[in-house]
Amino acid sequence: MSPLAQLALLFGGLSLLAFGGGNSVIPDMHRAVIAAGWMSGRQFVDFYALSRVAPGPGSLLVTLIGQKVAGLPGALVATLAMFLPSCLLLHVGARVWGRLRQASWHALAERALAPIGVALTAAAGLVLVRGTDHAAGAYALTLGATVTLAATRLHPLWVLAAGALLGWLLGL
């Protein structure tokens, strides 16, 4: 099968599974791109970080993967495959969901779905942590950044810059 077809099938399928956002399929994406031999775990984490720093949706990680696999056509196919199926499904689903708003079970279903999205996003975080450096200093730096972001109103780019500087100074 051609790389473009592989990209379309992978990201088209993941698009329909991205319950709670694109981060919810990061573990599956990670497994698939490594199993296909497209990149290493470290490269995946690097691409993930780059997609977070760049402007636009974080799911543009798929664009970077597509570009690595098959150049510009790969970037286009991966991006369309990730966004188009879920956008079409969401459009149709939102219309139906809006019509059902008066149903007695509607609010209960919405409250029940929220923890699923949170858990899927947490699973993505776990996969990303496993792909990073496992040195104690790196964990301490991550913990410090997490506490700083949770306890202050500092812009994340300042925390990222401080973490990068500290990591460089500590040789991480």
N, C-alpha and C positions, 0 to 999 in steps of 0.2 A: 504494500500500500504506500502511496506517495506521502512524503512528509506533510504536505498541505492537507491531504485527507485525514491523516492522523491528528493533526492540530484541530481540524474542524470537528472531528468526532469527540476528541477529548474535551475541548472547551465548550462545545455545544451541549454535551452531557453534563458537564460541571455547572454550566449556566442554569440548567433546570434543577440542579441540586443545591444551589446557592441560597439556601433558606436562611434569612437573617443577614444577607449581604455576602459579598465576595470572599470575605475572610473565613466564612464557614466552610469553604471547600479547599482551603490552603493545605490541610493534611492530605487530601486526595490528590491535589495537584502536585504536591511535593513527591508523593509516592510514584505517581505516573511519569513525571519528567525524569526521575532518577531511573526508574525501571526501563524507560525507553532509551536511556543512555544519552539523553540530550544535555545533561549537566550534572555536576556533583551537588551534594547537599550544601556545601559552602557557597557555590555559585548561586544556588537557589536563594539562600539567605541574603547574599549580596544583591541580587536582583530585587528581592522583596524590599530591602532597605532603600534601594534607589527608587523604586516605585512609590515609596512613602514620602520621599523628599521632593520628588517632582510634582509640579502642579497637576491637578486633575484627580480623577477617582483612583483610589489605591488598587483597584482591580486592573489597572494598566500594567500590572505585573505580567499579565498574559501577552501583552504587546511585546514586552522585552523577551519573553520566552519564544514567541513566534518569530521574532526577528533573529534570534540566535539560531533557531532551527532551520529557517528557510528564507532569511533575508526580509526585504520589504514585503513581498507577497505573503510570507509567513506571519508577519506582524499584522497585516490587514485581515487575513483569514482568522487568526487567533482572536483578535479584537472583536470582529463581527460575530464569531461563533460564541464568544463569552457574553456579549451584550444583547444580540438580537433575539435569541429564543426566549430569554427571561423577560425582556421588554414586551414582547408580544404576549407572553403568558400573563404578565402582570397587568397589561392593558385589559385583556379579557377578564381576568380574575377580579380586578378592581370594579369593573362594571357589574359583575354578578354579585360581588361582596356588598357593594353599595345597595343593591336591591334587597338584600337580606338583612339590612341593618335593623329592622324592626323585630326580627326573630328573637325569641327569648334566650337562645343559646349563643347569640352573636358575641356579646360582651365576654361571656365565659370563655369562648373559643379564643378570643384575642388575648385574654389574660393567660391562658394556658400555653399559647404559642410563644410568648415572650421569653420564658426561660430556655426554650429550645434554641432560639437564636443566640442567647448569651452563652450557653454551653458549647455550641458549635464554634463560636468565636474564641472561647477559652481553649478549645482543642487546637485551634490554629496557633494560638500563642505557645502552647506546649510543643508543637512540632517545630516552631521556629527556635525555641530555646534549645531543643535537642540538637539543632543544626549549627549552633554557635560554639564559641570557645568555652571549654568547661573548666577554665582556671578559676580559682577562688577570687582573684582580683576582678575578673570579668563579671562574675556573679555579684560581687560587692558593688561594682559600678552600675550594673543593671538595677539592683535594689535601690541604690542611692538616687538614680534617675527617676525610678518609679515613685519613691516617697516624695521627692521634690515636686514632681508633676501633680501628685495627689494632694499635697499640702500647700502648694502655692499657686499663684496665678501666672507664673512665668510662662512665656511663650515657649512651646516645645522646641523651636529652633535654637533658643538660648541653651536649653538643657542638652540638646544634641551636640551643640558646639562645645559646651563645657565637658561633656562626656568624651567627645573625641579628643580634646586636648589632654584630659586626664589619662585616657587610655594610651595616648601617644607618650606622655611623660612616664607612665608606669611600664611602658613596653608591652602593652596588651595588644 
